[in-house]
Amino acid sequence: MKQYGRLKHRADMLKIEYESEKQTIDTIRAAGSGDGTPSSGKISTPTETKAIRLADKLTAYQNAELEALEARQKIFDTICAIPGEFGQVLFGHYLEMKSWQEVADDVGYSLRQTHRIHQAALIMAQDVIEWHFLV
């Protein structure tokens, strides 16, 4: 579950870099030759290099985003394989991003008992993951 967060963060950072580089290239294109007239759209060599880097960053962003989505799907599949309130606790906290108190209210247990269920659910999730790798 932490893996999804790290992958999503990486994808978000790559997207920010991509948008920054794209804005730089658009600014250079709009500036043109420097005399106030827009250029013909032809890119100079340094700008071409930036465009290539931009394309590489876009590809890296798309790959990171896809990797994060695949990780989220694996997490979803794992949580859905866990029965009852155990799966409900994991689903509420990790996929719906609810606070522990909200999850406790949803399952109808105290906060302390919800944390106990959470610990047991994590062990069940680990068993489900190991089982999927064996099959």
Buried (B, 14 or more C-beta within 10 A) or exposed (E): BEEBEEBBEBBBEBBEBBBEBBEBBEEBBEEBEEEEEEBEEEBEEEBEEBBEBBEEBBEBBBEBBEBBBEBBEBBBEBBEBBEEBBBBBBBBBBBEEBEBEBBBBBBEBEEEBBBEBBEBBBEBBEEBBEEEEEE
